[in-house]
Amino acid sequence: MEEKKNNSMYTEEDFEDLMTLSFDDGEDVECGILAIYPAGEREYIALYPLVQEAGDEFYIYRFLGEADGDIEIEDLEDDAEMDLAEEGFNTFMDNLELDELIDEE
């Protein structure tokens, strides 16, 4: 079995919370939780794989909440929802960076 080269910019120590994604092909991917954020009328979760080839990829899912300590997520329905979720993530990150700049002053 060929081992993947890890080009991830982060390790699990960089994240407060982790979760494992299990895909239909049997692959499990350990991810750090980048953010849970609102977009439109829903909440979304951005996940960063701890082992990856490109080093800058992340996943976005619909965030349903937490039950019994487990995070519940769903796939996005279509391209329109993906666009909404990506825009919400970009806005969330822009606001986060602005807040960090203000806190530094």
Backbone as JSON Lines, residues from 0, in Angstrom:
{"i":0,"aa":"M","n":[0.85,-1.18,0.0],"ca":[0.0,0.0,0.0],"c":[0.89,1.24,0.0]}
{"i":1,"aa":"E","n":[0.63,2.13,-0.92],"ca":[1.44,3.33,-1.04],"c":[1.04,4.35,0.02]}
{"i":2,"aa":"E","n":[2.02,4.91,0.68],"ca":[1.75,5.9,1.73],"c":[1.65,7.29,1.09]}
{"i":3,"aa":"K","n":[0.62,8.05,1.51],"ca":[0.43,9.4,0.99],"c":[1.47,10.34,1.58]}
{"i":4,"aa":"K","n":[1.98,11.22,0.75],"ca":[2.86,12.27,1.24],"c":[1.98,13.31,1.91]}
{"i":5,"aa":"N","n":[2.34,13.72,3.11],"ca":[1.51,14.67,3.86],"c":[2.0,16.08,3.63]}
{"i":6,"aa":"N","n":[1.23,16.85,2.9],"ca":[1.53,18.26,2.65],"c":[0.65,19.17,3.49]}
{"i":7,"aa":"S","n":[0.05,18.63,4.52],"ca":[-0.83,19.42,5.38],"c":[-0.04,20.54,6.06]}
{"i":8,"aa":"M","n":[-0.64,21.71,6.12],"ca":[0.0,22.85,6.77],"c":[-0.16,22.79,8.28]}
{"i":9,"aa":"Y","n":[-1.05,21.92,8.78],"ca":[-1.36,21.87,10.2],"c":[-1.29,20.44,10.72]}
{"i":10,"aa":"T","n":[-1.14,20.31,12.03],"ca":[-1.21,19.02,12.69],"c":[-2.37,19.05,13.67]}
{"i":11,"aa":"E","n":[-2.66,17.91,14.28],"ca":[-3.81,17.88,15.2],"c":[-3.61,18.81,16.4]}
{"i":12,"aa":"E","n":[-2.38,19.13,16.75],"ca":[-2.14,20.05,17.87],"c":[-2.6,21.48,17.55]}
{"i":13,"aa":"D","n":[-2.78,21.77,16.25],"ca":[-3.21,23.11,15.85],"c":[-4.72,23.32,16.0]}
{"i":14,"aa":"F","n":[-5.45,22.26,16.3],"ca":[-6.91,22.35,16.37],"c":[-7.41,22.03,17.76]}
{"i":15,"aa":"E","n":[-8.45,22.75,18.17],"ca":[-9.08,22.49,19.45],"c":[-9.93,21.22,19.38]}
{"i":16,"aa":"D","n":[-10.6,21.02,18.24],"ca":[-11.48,19.86,18.07],"c":[-11.17,19.14,16.77]}
{"i":17,"aa":"L","n":[-11.3,17.81,16.81],"ca":[-11.08,16.95,15.65],"c":[-12.3,16.09,15.41]}
{"i":18,"aa":"M","n":[-12.46,15.63,14.18],"ca":[-13.48,14.64,13.88],"c":[-13.0,13.79,12.72]}
{"i":19,"aa":"T","n":[-13.54,12.59,12.61],"ca":[-13.17,11.68,11.54],"c":[-14.32,11.58,10.54]}
{"i":20,"aa":"L","n":[-14.0,11.8,9.27],"ca":[-14.98,11.61,8.19],"c":[-14.8,10.2,7.66]}
{"i":21,"aa":"S","n":[-15.9,9.48,7.46],"ca":[-15.87,8.14,6.87],"c":[-16.59,8.21,5.53]}
{"i":22,"aa":"F","n":[-15.85,7.91,4.47],"ca":[-16.4,7.99,3.12],"c":[-16.93,6.62,2.67]}
{"i":23,"aa":"D","n":[-17.76,6.63,1.64],"ca":[-18.39,5.41,1.13],"c":[-17.38,4.38,0.65]}
{"i":24,"aa":"D","n":[-16.2,4.82,0.22],"ca":[-15.18,3.89,-0.27],"c":[-14.38,3.23,0.87]}
{"i":25,"aa":"G","n":[-14.78,3.52,2.11],"ca":[-14.11,2.93,3.26],"c":[-12.97,3.75,3.82]}
{"i":26,"aa":"E","n":[-12.63,4.84,3.16],"ca":[-11.54,5.69,3.63],"c":[-12.02,6.55,4.81]}
{"i":27,"aa":"D","n":[-11.2,6.63,5.84],"ca":[-11.44,7.51,6.98],"c":[-10.42,8.63,6.93]}
{"i":28,"aa":"V","n":[-10.88,9.86,7.14],"ca":[-10.0,11.02,7.1],"c":[-10.15,11.81,8.4]}
{"i":29,"aa":"E","n":[-9.07,11.93,9.14],"ca":[-9.06,12.71,10.38],"c":[-8.96,14.2,10.0]}
{"i":30,"aa":"C","n":[-9.86,15.01,10.57],"ca":[-9.92,16.44,10.23],"c":[-9.95,17.3,11.48]}
{"i":31,"aa":"G","n":[-9.36,18.47,11.35],"ca":[-9.51,19.5,12.36],"c":[-10.69,20.37,12.0]}
{"i":32,"aa":"I","n":[-11.42,20.83,13.0],"ca":[-12.57,21.7,12.74],"c":[-12.07,23.13,12.61]}
{"i":33,"aa":"L","n":[-12.16,23.67,11.4],"ca":[-11.76,25.06,11.15],"c":[-12.76,26.03,11.72]}
{"i":34,"aa":"A","n":[-14.06,25.78,11.45],"ca":[-15.09,26.73,11.88],"c":[-16.46,26.11,11.74]}
{"i":35,"aa":"I","n":[-17.36,26.55,12.6],"ca":[-18.79,26.33,12.46],"c":[-19.37,27.72,12.34]}
{"i":36,"aa":"Y","n":[-20.09,27.99,11.25],"ca":[-20.48,29.37,10.95],"c":[-21.84,29.39,10.25]}
{"i":37,"aa":"P","n":[-22.54,30.53,10.36],"ca":[-23.84,30.67,9.68],"c":[-23.66,31.14,8.24]}
{"i":38,"aa":"A","n":[-24.57,30.7,7.39],"ca":[-24.67,31.19,6.01],"c":[-26.11,30.98,5.58]}
{"i":39,"aa":"G","n":[-26.76,32.05,5.18],"ca":[-28.17,31.94,4.85],"c":[-28.94,31.57,6.1]}
{"i":40,"aa":"E","n":[-29.79,30.58,6.0],"ca":[-30.63,30.16,7.13],"c":[-30.09,28.94,7.86]}
{"i":41,"aa":"R","n":[-28.88,28.49,7.49],"ca":[-28.31,27.27,8.07],"c":[-26.93,27.54,8.64]}
{"i":42,"aa":"E","n":[-26.41,26.5,9.3],"ca":[-25.03,26.55,9.77],"c":[-24.22,25.52,9.01]}
{"i":43,"aa":"Y","n":[-22.94,25.83,8.83],"ca":[-22.04,24.96,8.1],"c":[-20.78,24.72,8.93]}
{"i":44,"aa":"I","n":[-20.06,23.66,8.55],"ca":[-18.82,23.33,9.24],"c":[-17.73,23.16,8.19]}
{"i":45,"aa":"A","n":[-16.57,23.77,8.45],"ca":[-15.41,23.64,7.56],"c":[-14.4,22.74,8.27]}
{"i":46,"aa":"L","n":[-13.96,21.7,7.56],"ca":[-13.06,20.7,8.12],"c":[-11.77,20.65,7.31]}
{"i":47,"aa":"Y","n":[-10.64,20.59,8.01],"ca":[-9.33,20.56,7.37],"c":[-8.69,19.18,7.56]}
{"i":48,"aa":"P","n":[-8.48,18.41,6.48],"ca":[-7.85,17.09,6.62],"c":[-6.42,17.2,7.14]}
{"i":49,"aa":"L","n":[-6.08,16.39,8.13],"ca":[-4.74,16.45,8.71],"c":[-3.7,15.81,7.82]}
{"i":50,"aa":"V","n":[-4.11,14.89,6.95],"ca":[-3.2,14.3,5.97],"c":[-3.8,14.56,4.6]}
{"i":51,"aa":"Q","n":[-3.04,15.24,3.75],"ca":[-3.53,15.54,2.42],"c":[-2.36,15.78,1.48]}
{"i":52,"aa":"E","n":[-2.65,15.68,0.2],"ca":[-1.61,15.83,-0.81],"c":[-1.39,17.28,-1.2]}
{"i":53,"aa":"A","n":[-2.44,18.06,-1.3],"ca":[-2.31,19.43,-1.81],"c":[-1.91,20.43,-0.73]}
{"i":54,"aa":"G","n":[-2.34,20.23,0.5],"ca":[-1.95,21.12,1.58],"c":[-2.87,22.29,1.81]}
{"i":55,"aa":"D","n":[-3.89,22.49,0.97],"ca":[-4.77,23.63,1.18],"c":[-6.24,23.28,0.96]}
{"i":56,"aa":"E","n":[-6.56,22.01,0.92],"ca":[-7.94,21.59,0.7],"c":[-8.69,21.53,2.02]}
{"i":57,"aa":"F","n":[-10.0,21.78,1.97],"ca":[-10.84,21.57,3.14],"c":[-12.23,21.19,2.66]}
{"i":58,"aa":"Y","n":[-13.0,20.62,3.58],"ca":[-14.35,20.16,3.29],"c":[-15.36,21.08,3.96]}
{"i":59,"aa":"I","n":[-16.5,21.26,3.3],"ca":[-17.61,22.0,3.9],"c":[-18.84,21.1,3.9]}
{"i":60,"aa":"Y","n":[-19.5,21.02,5.05],"ca":[-20.73,20.26,5.21],"c":[-21.77,21.12,5.91]}
{"i":61,"aa":"R","n":[-23.02,20.71,5.79],"ca":[-24.09,21.32,6.56],"c":[-23.96,20.82,8.0]}
{"i":62,"aa":"F","n":[-23.98,21.73,8.96],"ca":[-23.85,21.39,10.37],"c":[-25.24,21.27,10.96]}
{"i":63,"aa":"L","n":[-25.56,20.1,11.52],"ca":[-26.88,19.86,12.08],"c":[-26.91,20.03,13.59]}
{"i":64,"aa":"G","n":[-25.76,19.92,14.23],"ca":[-25.69,20.07,15.68],"c":[-24.87,18.95,16.29]}
{"i":65,"aa":"E","n":[-24.96,18.87,17.6],"ca":[-24.25,17.83,18.34],"c":[-25.26,17.01,19.13]}
{"i":66,"aa":"A","n":[-25.06,15.71,19.13],"ca":[-25.91,14.81,19.9],"c":[-25.02,13.77,20.57]}
{"i":67,"aa":"D","n":[-25.12,13.65,21.85],"ca":[-24.33,12.67,22.61],"c":[-22.84,12.82,22.36]}
{"i":68,"aa":"G","n":[-22.38,14.05,22.18],"ca":[-20.96,14.31,21.95],"c":[-20.5,14.11,20.52]}
{"i":69,"aa":"D","n":[-21.39,13.68,19.63],"ca":[-21.04,13.49,18.23],"c":[-21.57,14.64,17.39]}
{"i":70,"aa":"I","n":[-20.75,15.1,16.47],"ca":[-21.17,16.17,15.56],"c":[-21.95,15.54,14.41]}
{"i":71,"aa":"E","n":[-23.11,16.11,14.11],"ca":[-23.93,15.61,13.02],"c":[-23.82,16.56,11.83]}
{"i":72,"aa":"I","n":[-23.51,15.98,10.65],"ca":[-23.35,16.77,9.43],"c":[-24.09,16.11,8.28]}
{"i":73,"aa":"E","n":[-24.34,16.89,7.22],"ca":[-24.94,16.39,5.99],"c":[-24.2,16.96,4.81]}
{"i":74,"aa":"D","n":[-24.23,16.21,3.7],"ca":[-23.68,16.72,2.45],"c":[-24.49,17.93,1.98]}
{"i":75,"aa":"L","n":[-23.84,18.81,1.25],"ca":[-24.54,19.93,0.65],"c":[-25.36,19.42,-0.53]}
{"i":76,"aa":"E","n":[-26.51,20.05,-0.76],"ca":[-27.45,19.53,-1.75],"c":[-27.05,19.81,-3.19]}
{"i":77,"aa":"D","n":[-26.51,21.0,-3.46],"ca":[-26.24,21.37,-4.85],"c":[-25.2,22.47,-4.92]}
{"i":78,"aa":"D","n":[-24.86,22.89,-6.13],"ca":[-23.85,23.92,-6.33],"c":[-24.25,25.26,-5.71]}
{"i":79,"aa":"A","n":[-25.54,25.57,-5.74],"ca":[-26.01,26.84,-5.16],"c":[-25.74,26.85,-3.65]}
{"i":80,"aa":"E","n":[-26.01,25.73,-2.98],"ca":[-25.75,25.67,-1.55],"c":[-24.25,25.71,-1.28]}
{"i":81,"aa":"M","n":[-23.44,25.06,-2.13],"ca":[-21.98,25.11,-1.97],"c":[-21.49,26.55,-2.1]}
{"i":82,"aa":"D","n":[-22.0,27.27,-3.09],"ca":[-21.61,28.68,-3.25],"c":[-21.96,29.5,-2.02]}
{"i":83,"aa":"L","n":[-23.16,29.28,-1.47],"ca":[-23.61,29.99,-0.28],"c":[-22.69,29.65,0.9]}
{"i":84,"aa":"A","n":[-22.39,28.38,1.08],"ca":[-21.54,27.93,2.19],"c":[-20.12,28.48,2.06]}
{"i":85,"aa":"E","n":[-19.58,28.48,0.84],"ca":[-18.23,29.02,0.62],"c":[-18.18,30.52,0.88]}
{"i":86,"aa":"E","n":[-19.19,31.23,0.41],"ca":[-19.26,32.67,0.66],"c":[-19.36,32.96,2.15]}
{"i":87,"aa":"G","n":[-20.19,32.17,2.85],"ca":[-20.31,32.33,4.3],"c":[-19.0,32.07,5.01]}
{"i":88,"aa":"F","n":[-18.25,31.06,4.55],"ca":[-16.94,30.76,5.14],"c":[-15.97,31.91,4.92]}
{"i":89,"aa":"N","n":[-15.93,32.43,3.7],"ca":[-15.04,33.56,3.39],"c":[-15.38,34.77,4.24]}
{"i":90,"aa":"T","n":[-16.66,35.05,4.39],"ca":[-17.1,36.18,5.22],"c":[-16.71,35.95,6.68]}
{"i":91,"aa":"F","n":[-16.94,34.73,7.17],"ca":[-16.58,34.39,8.55],"c":[-15.08,34.6,8.77]}
{"i":92,"aa":"M","n":[-14.27,34.11,7.84],"ca":[-12.82,34.24,7.99],"c":[-12.37,35.69,7.89]}
{"i":93,"aa":"D","n":[-12.97,36.46,6.99],"ca":[-12.65,37.9,6.89],"c":[-12.96,38.61,8.19]}
{"i":94,"aa":"N","n":[-14.13,38.32,8.79],"ca":[-14.51,38.94,10.06],"c":[-13.59,38.51,11.19]}
{"i":95,"aa":"L","n":[-13.18,37.24,11.17],"ca":[-12.26,36.73,12.19],"c":[-10.92,37.46,12.11]}
{"i":96,"aa":"E","n":[-10.4,37.62,10.89],"ca":[-9.14,38.34,10.71],"c":[-9.26,39.79,11.15]}
{"i":97,"aa":"L","n":[-10.39,40.43,10.86],"ca":[-10.61,41.81,11.27],"c":[-10.66,41.9,12.79]}
{"i":98,"aa":"D","n":[-11.36,40.94,13.44],"ca":[-11.42,40.92,14.9],"c":[-10.03,40.76,15.51]}
{"i":99,"aa":"E","n":[-9.19,39.92,14.91],"ca":[-7.83,39.7,15.42],"c":[-7.0,40.98,15.27]}
{"i":100,"aa":"L","n":[-7.19,41.68,14.16],"ca":[-6.45,42.94,13.96],"c":[-6.88,43.98,14.99]}
{"i":101,"aa":"I","n":[-8.17,44.07,15.26],"ca":[-8.68,45.04,16.23],"c":[-8.17,44.69,17.62]}
{"i":102,"aa":"D","n":[-8.16,43.39,17.97],"ca":[-7.66,42.97,19.28],"c":[-6.18,43.29,19.47]}
{"i":103,"aa":"E","n":[-5.41,43.3,18.39],"ca":[-3.97,43.58,18.48],"c":[-3.7,45.05,18.76]}
{"i":104,"aa":"E","n":[-4.63,45.92,18.4],"ca":[-4.4,47.36,18.55],"c":[-4.58,47.84,19.95]}
